[in-house]
Amino acid sequence: FLFGSSWLDTRSMLARRSVRPFFSLLPSSSRLFFHTPKERGQYATVQDRDASAFDAILGRHGVICDEHDLKPYNEDWQGIHAGHAKLALLPASVEELSAVMKHCSTRNIAVVPQGGNTGLVVGSIPMFDEVVINTKRMNKIIELDSASATLTAEAGVILETAEAYANEKGMRVPLDLGAKGSCTIGGNAATNAGGLHVVKYGSFRSNILGLEVVTADGTILDLTSTVKKDNTGYDLKQLFIGSEGTLGVISKLNIACWPKPSTKSVVMLACSTFEKVLDTLNQSKINFGSSLSAFEFLDVRARQLVLDHTAERDFFDQSHPFYAVVEVESNGNNAEEDNRRLYDEHTNFLSLLLDSDTIADAVVANNEAEARKIWSARERVAECAAKAGKVYKYDVSVPTRHMYNLVVDVRKKLEGHASVVGYGHVGDSNVHLNVIVPSFSDEVLNLLEPFIYDRVAQHGGSISAEHGIGAWKKEYLHLSKRGMALEYMRKMKAAFDPECILNPYKVI
Amino acid sequence: FLFGSSWLDTRSMLARRSVRPFFSLLPSSSRLFFHTPKERGQYATVQDRDASAFDAILGRHGVICDEHDLKPYNEDWQGIHAGHAKLALLPASVEELSAVMKHCSTRNIAVVPQGGNTGLVVGSIPMFDEVVINTKRMNKIIELDSASATLTAEAGVILETAEAYANEKGMRVPLDLGAKGSCTIGGNAATNAGGLHVVKYGSFRSNILGLEVVTADGTILDLTSTVKKDNTGYDLKQLFIGSEGTLGVISKLNIACWPKPSTKSVVMLACSTFEKVLDTLNQSKINFGSSLSAFEFLDVRARQLVLDHTAERDFFDQSHPFYAVVEVESNGNNAEEDNRRLYDEHTNFLSLLLDSDTIADAVVANNEAEARKIWSARERVAECAAKAGKVYKYDVSVPTRHMYNLVVDVRKKLEGHASVVGYGHVGDSNVHLNVIVPSFSDEVLNLLEPFIYDRVAQHGGSISAEHGIGAWKKEYLHLSKRGMALEYMRKMKAAFDPECILNPYKVI
């Protein structure tokens, strides 16, 4: 069990590691269940004169046109789809970005805004030959105001870089994702990223104070703000957060930072029923309040995947139907003392849960290595599922009390066809449902969809809790929208991007 | 120093009390500095056949047309303005509300949505003869889901009623306002209410999971959600939050509740400079993290107002240039032990601040009466300012490090004309600036405005941190908007209310 900075550094390495193997393991046959749009929109095709215009705006470092160099801009990292952009543009300032958009708007050229291209719903690559606008060269950290704990930075800053910068001043950017080493803060805002600590810090939206955005016609819309409270009319920035680049290209952010915790406590619990997991969650909330920084669950099949496909060993003598990984943060000015106090508090709390038979067993991390192992049990599930077979992945929100019923229902429906595994952010009503099969097939897909999405809609949940819609889930968007909501979404699209040149074929 | 429920009950009584005297003290001559719109819009005048139609929709309890009975619907509680509505409509369900809006839309009748009518910017009363639509009869609490800590209720529920309902189940609605006994949760959402605990819980926006809204044409827009994470396209509900009834009438809310703290610690600190107040704030954030639930400041003039106009006595032997009221919450399952621990932690922390000369003095509440007295010093400032003279009140955000410079600048500018008092939510960069004069005059007003708003704009602040725009600050809205932001706000207005029948003459 460790303190402060070394702890956080370890966690971030762990998080990164969980992405890499997954990358290479996802099979090209996963294309089976992605329907590319049938028809290219009536957009202009890029001509030599466009390339010259972009050269003039961006200089030679800002325009990529070599076929080989274009690959990472065209390809989805999961191997699901690859676009055929002939140009990727890399503006180095908001003025350059604005000039690029003005040109595209005038010429009716479709564009795909792109950050780290780490998304999971095929939202940041071209479907056809849309021009890619990647923000990676807009990577300046502009200011960290210690007095108001506000970080101002350009959109292309890597999340981990922003985090490291804040850490140096004793603060943290309240977002922790597997992709933090390569995703950009602009992409995080465009997708309203979630991650492991939403239960404490909220989604990224909650911590975005201001944005600068370039709209389809090249307008620089200055919605920046370094103050927390601003009730002067409509909060336009909220529309861009989570809009996946379909309303504008985010160029700058003001992010509310948080004090870095002095210590943390990490625990794995075992429960005999999902109801007892929920009971533990509620008691943890009451006991730890806003110090509760993660509450993740795994069913026994998710746990077993990691035990089967890694060298990790079980923490308990016997297996249990459900597990939870719980993290509690503490602040204070004496890390050692804070740590001792938190450890005592957490173990006392667990004793009470054991006495009342709410939990069946528990392990508390006593050092960094143990804490890492506990987190590993949660973070390596996706990687191990990919080792076990082909995986249909769903990321849905369902009101907590119905959450595991969804897993049970899908398991029943898929009996004899697939292994169905449930895990995820129970503290946020967000379940990751992995359906593992020997090989992808239309038969299984037809059993799964729209069944899962219908069930989620019935429970008033969300068909995409944190990953977004992209091109991937576009056809199911209506299941999470009721009445005129889609119609009003279209009105917003029309207001900001009347010619639909921003990220077409995505979201709406 | 007290625990749990009795403590919260006391605070809420205190909060209520601070509203009442203020009400009757605000002079009608304050109209001096409110410019009513010059011209009535081209809206239909209510006819007998309209009244009959509303009777048919709402029944006799739902239509108020008696001149005397209409007074509370027409009048601003501060006495600044009174409208001349001939009708106030009180729908009892969203269907009735929708039918009313359909009729008004068809007939081009302007309406003013109204909750508890407790706002401070003349936003919820008619300017001319707009029909008032008050939500007070839509006051059902629909559900409190303990598992996901979500309260679902109609817009007309009184905040304090919602809070009491949540308290019964060990939870709290994370919003605490002086007006809680009479404001409605729908009004709180429409104005994105702030209050005393934003430093911990965020503005109301942060805790609204879903909304049902009726738009200008009577469409019931179902944006409800009881899940925390939902990344399925544009987050339309955010537009309605803080739009002050100009885009739609909020009819139902899903609110994220929080666990009720088991104990609290309340402290008053004295500092020799404002920089030391900020230093104390930052150290408090590091030490208490998300347990810090309030951090308010007062300058010596604000403190003196309360000492001069109440029977309260100073806590310290001598006066100090600055004071802060700090509250820290704690969770746990043993209130007595939690309380002892928190008390020790807070006093140890204060000792360190005293040793380093960051604070000059401090008092820690040892019981409920003392805690109440400390809060009183903060909460009675507005009431005592009104006893001292006529008051020009400003509620602005300024980045923390420039915050008190604004007070100093205004004081300099008004030298010989007014006493300038600064206090407010320093934890949220939000200062309440009270300018006290013997009587209102154009001379003073011309010194104050646009000077204050210009200064705020220069610092990148907000001319309305929590109170909103209403009719009161409409002419200064542009100072908090840059470039095309106002233009895009107008596009939003056009999308949801093309005929501008919703709360005209307000905000935009």
Chai-1 contact restraints between the chains, C-beta under 6 A:
chainA,res_idxA,chainB,res_idxB,connection_type,confidence,min_distance_angstrom,max_distance_angstrom,comment,restraint_id
A,A147,B,L278,contact,1.0,0.0,6.0,A-B,restraint_1
A,A147,B,T400,contact,1.0,0.0,6.0,A-B,restraint_2
A,A147,B,R401,contact,1.0,0.0,6.0,A-B,restraint_3
A,S148,B,P399,contact,1.0,0.0,6.0,A-B,restraint_4
A,S148,B,T400,contact,1.0,0.0,6.0,A-B,restraint_5
A,S148,B,S429,contact,1.0,0.0,6.0,A-B,restraint_6
A,N192,B,N231,contact,1.0,0.0,6.0,A-B,restraint_7
A,G194,B,K229,contact,1.0,0.0,6.0,A-B,restraint_8
A,S206,B,S206,contact,1.0,0.0,6.0,A-B,restraint_9
A,T219,B,M484,contact,1.0,0.0,6.0,A-B,restraint_10
A,L221,B,M484,contact,1.0,0.0,6.0,A-B,restraint_11
A,D222,B,R482,contact,1.0,0.0,6.0,A-B,restraint_12
A,D222,B,G483,contact,1.0,0.0,6.0,A-B,restraint_13
A,T226,B,P399,contact,1.0,0.0,6.0,A-B,restraint_14
A,V227,B,S397,contact,1.0,0.0,6.0,A-B,restraint_15
A,V227,B,S429,contact,1.0,0.0,6.0,A-B,restraint_16
A,V227,B,G461,contact,1.0,0.0,6.0,A-B,restraint_17
A,V227,B,S462,contact,1.0,0.0,6.0,A-B,restraint_18
A,K228,B,D428,contact,1.0,0.0,6.0,A-B,restraint_19
A,K228,B,S429,contact,1.0,0.0,6.0,A-B,restraint_20
A,K229,B,G194,contact,1.0,0.0,6.0,A-B,restraint_21
A,K229,B,S397,contact,1.0,0.0,6.0,A-B,restraint_22
A,K229,B,D428,contact,1.0,0.0,6.0,A-B,restraint_23
A,K229,B,N430,contact,1.0,0.0,6.0,A-B,restraint_24
A,K229,B,A465,contact,1.0,0.0,6.0,A-B,restraint_25
A,K229,B,E466,contact,1.0,0.0,6.0,A-B,restraint_26
A,D230,B,S397,contact,1.0,0.0,6.0,A-B,restraint_27
A,D230,B,S462,contact,1.0,0.0,6.0,A-B,restraint_28
A,N231,B,N192,contact,1.0,0.0,6.0,A-B,restraint_29
A,N231,B,G242,contact,1.0,0.0,6.0,A-B,restraint_30
A,N231,B,S464,contact,1.0,0.0,6.0,A-B,restraint_31
A,N231,B,E466,contact,1.0,0.0,6.0,A-B,restraint_32
A,N231,B,G468,contact,1.0,0.0,6.0,A-B,restraint_33
A,T232,B,S462,contact,1.0,0.0,6.0,A-B,restraint_34
A,T232,B,S464,contact,1.0,0.0,6.0,A-B,restraint_35
A,T232,B,I469,contact,1.0,0.0,6.0,A-B,restraint_36
A,T232,B,L477,contact,1.0,0.0,6.0,A-B,restraint_37
A,T232,B,S480,contact,1.0,0.0,6.0,A-B,restraint_38
A,G233,B,M489,contact,1.0,0.0,6.0,A-B,restraint_39
A,G233,B,V507,contact,1.0,0.0,6.0,A-B,restraint_40
A,Y234,B,L239,contact,1.0,0.0,6.0,A-B,restraint_41
A,Y234,B,S243,contact,1.0,0.0,6.0,A-B,restraint_42
A,Y234,B,M489,contact,1.0,0.0,6.0,A-B,restraint_43
A,Y234,B,M492,contact,1.0,0.0,6.0,A-B,restraint_44
A,D235,B,Q238,contact,1.0,0.0,6.0,A-B,restraint_45
A,D235,B,G242,contact,1.0,0.0,6.0,A-B,restraint_46
A,L236,B,Y488,contact,1.0,0.0,6.0,A-B,restraint_47
A,Q238,B,D235,contact,1.0,0.0,6.0,A-B,restraint_48
A,Q238,B,Q238,contact,1.0,0.0,6.0,A-B,restraint_49
A,L239,B,Y234,contact,1.0,0.0,6.0,A-B,restraint_50
A,G242,B,N231,contact,1.0,0.0,6.0,A-B,restraint_51
A,G242,B,D235,contact,1.0,0.0,6.0,A-B,restraint_52
A,S243,B,Y234,contact,1.0,0.0,6.0,A-B,restraint_53
A,P259,B,K285,contact,1.0,0.0,6.0,A-B,restraint_54
A,P259,B,I286,contact,1.0,0.0,6.0,A-B,restraint_55
A,P259,B,G289,contact,1.0,0.0,6.0,A-B,restraint_56
A,L278,B,A147,contact,1.0,0.0,6.0,A-B,restraint_57
A,K285,B,P259,contact,1.0,0.0,6.0,A-B,restraint_58
A,I286,B,P259,contact,1.0,0.0,6.0,A-B,restraint_59
A,N287,B,N331,contact,1.0,0.0,6.0,A-B,restraint_60
A,N287,B,G332,contact,1.0,0.0,6.0,A-B,restraint_61
A,N287,B,N333,contact,1.0,0.0,6.0,A-B,restraint_62
A,F288,B,N331,contact,1.0,0.0,6.0,A-B,restraint_63
A,G289,B,P259,contact,1.0,0.0,6.0,A-B,restraint_64
A,G289,B,N331,contact,1.0,0.0,6.0,A-B,restraint_65
A,S290,B,S290,contact,1.0,0.0,6.0,A-B,restraint_66
A,N331,B,N287,contact,1.0,0.0,6.0,A-B,restraint_67
A,N331,B,F288,contact,1.0,0.0,6.0,A-B,restraint_68
A,N331,B,G289,contact,1.0,0.0,6.0,A-B,restraint_69
A,G332,B,N287,contact,1.0,0.0,6.0,A-B,restraint_70
A,N333,B,N287,contact,1.0,0.0,6.0,A-B,restraint_71
A,S397,B,V227,contact,1.0,0.0,6.0,A-B,restraint_72
A,S397,B,K229,contact,1.0,0.0,6.0,A-B,restraint_73
A,S397,B,D230,contact,1.0,0.0,6.0,A-B,restraint_74
A,P399,B,S148,contact,1.0,0.0,6.0,A-B,restraint_75
A,P399,B,T226,contact,1.0,0.0,6.0,A-B,restraint_76
A,T400,B,A147,contact,1.0,0.0,6.0,A-B,restraint_77
A,T400,B,S148,contact,1.0,0.0,6.0,A-B,restraint_78
A,R401,B,A147,contact,1.0,0.0,6.0,A-B,restraint_79
A,D428,B,K228,contact,1.0,0.0,6.0,A-B,restraint_80
A,D428,B,K229,contact,1.0,0.0,6.0,A-B,restraint_81
A,S429,B,S148,contact,1.0,0.0,6.0,A-B,restraint_82
A,S429,B,V227,contact,1.0,0.0,6.0,A-B,restraint_83
A,S429,B,K228,contact,1.0,0.0,6.0,A-B,restraint_84
A,N430,B,K229,contact,1.0,0.0,6.0,A-B,restraint_85
A,G461,B,V227,contact,1.0,0.0,6.0,A-B,restraint_86
A,S462,B,V227,contact,1.0,0.0,6.0,A-B,restraint_87
A,S462,B,D230,contact,1.0,0.0,6.0,A-B,restraint_88
A,S462,B,T232,contact,1.0,0.0,6.0,A-B,restraint_89
A,S464,B,N231,contact,1.0,0.0,6.0,A-B,restraint_90
A,S464,B,T232,contact,1.0,0.0,6.0,A-B,restraint_91
A,A465,B,K229,contact,1.0,0.0,6.0,A-B,restraint_92
A,E466,B,K229,contact,1.0,0.0,6.0,A-B,restraint_93
A,E466,B,N231,contact,1.0,0.0,6.0,A-B,restraint_94
A,G468,B,N231,contact,1.0,0.0,6.0,A-B,restraint_95
A,I469,B,T232,contact,1.0,0.0,6.0,A-B,restraint_96
A,S480,B,T232,contact,1.0,0.0,6.0,A-B,restraint_97
A,R482,B,D222,contact,1.0,0.0,6.0,A-B,restraint_98
A,G483,B,D222,contact,1.0,0.0,6.0,A-B,restraint_99
A,M484,B,T219,contact,1.0,0.0,6.0,A-B,restraint_100
A,M484,B,L221,contact,1.0,0.0,6.0,A-B,restraint_101
A,Y488,B,L236,contact,1.0,0.0,6.0,A-B,restraint_102
A,M489,B,G233,contact,1.0,0.0,6.0,A-B,restraint_103
A,M489,B,Y234,contact,1.0,0.0,6.0,A-B,restraint_104
A,K491,B,A495,contact,1.0,0.0,6.0,A-B,restraint_105
A,M492,B,Y234,contact,1.0,0.0,6.0,A-B,restraint_106
A,A495,B,K491,contact,1.0,0.0,6.0,A-B,restraint_107
A,A495,B,A495,contact,1.0,0.0,6.0,A-B,restraint_108
A,V507,B,G233,contact,1.0,0.0,6.0,A-B,restraint_109
